[in-house]
Amino acid sequence: MLKTFSYSATTSLELDQTWELLADLANWKTCSDVYADVEWSGTPWKPGSCITGNLKYPVGMPFRYVLQTCQAPHQITYLAHGLDPAFTTHRIVQFDLESAEPGTSIKVTSYVLGEPTTPGRRGNNLKAVTDRWLKGFVKFCNSRQNELAVASEKTPS
């Protein structure tokens, strides 16, 4: 059975700044407690390359994200799966400028196929992981706003 869910959040950073923070995988562990480790297998942000590592929330387990498309800084799509062959997700992550005020809107849409059989891993956990990481990433972006503004002021034009 195919299930879907979406989460949206807005950062105070501009689109390019938000993308730069997302593109640096070292930030993924810094912004939330979801990931234990994260690294590239293949050329970063090129279709067919993989982001691999281990989750630590809600349970420790390996994961693999196979990048399908990357239209930086606007959208990425990937297949996410672990060692559980009965379960996979297709994710679309979209970044758009906010029209009302400065900032970037981030929308994550997941299409879930199958039901995990691994103990401790259920569909609701996937929602919790996505929500927790997105909230952490937005908080991380917002905390970096002042630091990035000061850095850009120091850069000669």
Secondary structure as UniProt FT lines:
FT   STRAND          2..11
FT   HELIX           15..23
FT   HELIX           26..31
FT   STRAND          35..41
FT   TURN            44..45
FT   TURN            47..48
FT   STRAND          50..55
FT   STRAND          61..71
FT   TURN            72..74
FT   STRAND          75..81
FT   TURN            85..86
FT   STRAND          87..97
FT   STRAND          104..114
FT   TURN            119..120
FT   HELIX           123..154
//
